[in-house]
Amino acid sequence: SIFRQRLCPNDRPACAVGIAVFCAGDAEQSSVFGAFTCVTLLTLPATPLAAATMPRHTFTLLTLLTTADARLSKVERLERHIRMHAELKGTEPASGIIPSVFKDIQLPMRDGTKLSTIAISPPFSSATKWPAVIDRSPYGHFATELLADIFLLFGFVSVEQDMRGSGKSDGNFSLWHSDANDGADTLAWITAQPWSDGRVFEIGASADGIAAEMMGMSHPKSLMGQFIIFATAEARDTFYPGGAYRQGLIDGWLHGTFGPSSDHPQWESLIAETKTNEAPGKWWDNVTMFPDEWQDITWPTVHWAGWFDIFLKGNL
């Protein structure tokens, strides 16, 4: 109640969803997703659709975030929770809650590498075409890619993709060198689908946000806007601030994300590749957006930065 009184003086439903996610599930993860959700939804205009359907959408979103059984797909998680919820209330499950579009595929890129990609249409929607919001990530479908699911509340298809060499995707993690092409190939697939209205937006935090920056380098015509959170288009300054390797952070991140317990244990080769390319040069230039390239960005972009964040310089 205190949060809602202070943050939502007009009782905006969107903020209620953010607070609910903030308080649900695992404490560490829910605090991150909750903060993203609150700020993301509070920046969106309140709409009659959101106000009318928010209670049902709130339940839909929370089931995707809080189910513990990792063996189930998102729709299987959703279906199970809807049935449990209906049984507890002694009612029938609400019609239309299961999305009409659900794709869980291995999407081939131009070099043949297949990337795990999920597309979900908005529940309760009677439309046949929608804009899409995409999040591409190395953290898996049930981590920061969930940010794209927030926009299911507002009539967008959620598209989530495990970057190459991560999660359920094939290949090796490229330290963002392949993400301009992979992002462009994925957008081309989205806009070719019968459910797409031709508009694609992108959201991404941290590593996902760096991938979003790389997407901009391919200048896809269908990209309408981006929301980039705590990320940079100047990766070397994060890896080598002032020219010194940030060993604790970078080694720890690579080991934690691509270590022995991951689906793609490759941390040793990634650390070696990073250290081999210590000096400025073409290897880093390929994942850097220089000032003269920013003029080619024609779509609106929000950059959410942190004054004491590791990506500060890239945002300034």
Salt bridges, closest charged atoms under 4 A:
ASP11 OD1 - ARG4 NH2 2.12
ASP69 OD1 - ARG71 NE 3.01
ASP69 OD2 - ARG80 NH1 3.96
ASP111 OD2 - ARG164 NH1 2.88
GLU145 OE1 - HIS141 ND1 2.67
ASP149 OD2 - LYS74 NZ 2.78
GLU160 OE1 - LYS74 NZ 2.29
ASP162 OD2 - HIS141 NE2 3.43
ASP179 OD1 - ARG136 NH1 2.79
ASP182 OD2 - ARG136 NH2 3.99
ASP182 OD2 - ARG164 NE 2.80
ASP185 OD1 - ARG110 NH2 2.68
ASP197 OD2 - ARG199 NH2 2.76
GLU213 OE2 - HIS303 NE2 3.24
GLU234 OE1 - LYS313 NZ 3.76
ASP237 OD2 - LYS313 NZ 3.24
